[in-house]
Amino acid sequence: MEAFRHSYTVENNKLIIDLPNNFKATEVDVIVLPTQKQDWHDDLTSEQLASIDRGLDDLKNGRVHTDEDVRKGVRERILNAQKG
């Protein structure tokens, strides 16, 4: 089957796909759209949620580094490594 461009819109919870006039198919691919809104947070594993909680705790307790501090530290390490 040749590749083709198509567009789609959703109106009143109905998917409308605009196909070229010369489109012919012997099989149909099924597109499944979610029936309800789902937050990405609901799909996180317990390990991922624990990691987020640790990060929030670090932030709350001041265990953070500014971007400027990190860049300065990396720059110093590179310079020290070049000096030998």
C-alpha positions in Angstrom: 0.0 0.0 0.0 1.3 3.4 -0.8 1.8 6.0 1.9 -0.6 8.9 1.9 -1.2 12.0 3.9 -4.4 12.3 5.8 -5.9 14.6 8.4 -8.4 14.1 11.0 -10.7 16.1 13.3 -12.8 15.2 16.3 -16.3 16.5 16.4 -18.8 15.6 19.0 -16.6 12.7 20.2 -16.5 11.3 16.6 -13.3 10.8 14.7 -13.5 12.1 11.2 -10.6 11.0 8.9 -10.1 12.8 5.6 -8.7 10.3 3.0 -7.7 10.9 -0.6 -10.4 10.2 -3.2 -8.3 7.4 -4.8 -7.7 5.6 -1.4 -8.5 1.9 -1.6 -7.7 -0.6 1.1 -8.0 -4.3 1.6 -7.5 -4.0 5.4 -8.4 -1.4 7.9 -6.3 -0.2 10.8 -8.2 0.6 13.9 -7.6 3.8 15.8 -8.5 3.7 19.5 -9.0 7.0 21.2 -9.2 7.3 25.0 -12.8 7.6 26.2 -11.9 9.6 29.2 -9.1 12.0 30.2 -6.3 10.3 32.1 -3.4 12.0 33.8 0.1 10.8 33.0 0.7 10.7 36.7 -1.7 7.7 36.9 0.7 5.6 34.8 3.8 6.1 36.9 5.3 3.1 38.7 5.7 3.1 42.5 9.5 3.6 42.0 8.9 6.6 39.9 6.5 8.1 42.4 9.0 7.5 45.2 11.7 9.2 43.2 9.5 12.2 42.7 8.7 12.3 46.4 12.5 12.2 47.2 13.1 15.1 44.8 10.3 17.1 46.4 11.7 16.4 49.9 15.2 17.5 48.7 13.7 20.7 47.4 11.7 21.3 50.6 14.8 20.8 52.7 17.2 22.9 50.6 19.2 20.0 49.2 19.5 21.7 45.8 22.2 23.2 43.6 21.7 26.1 41.2 22.4 25.6 37.5 25.1 28.2 37.8 26.8 26.2 40.6 26.7 22.9 38.7 28.1 24.6 35.5 30.9 26.1 37.6 31.7 22.8 39.2 31.8 21.0 35.8 34.0 23.8 34.3 36.4 23.5 37.3 36.6 19.7 36.9 37.4 20.0 33.2 40.1 22.6 33.8 41.7 20.5 36.5 41.6 17.4 34.3 43.3 19.4 31.5 46.1 20.5 33.9 46.8 16.9 34.6 
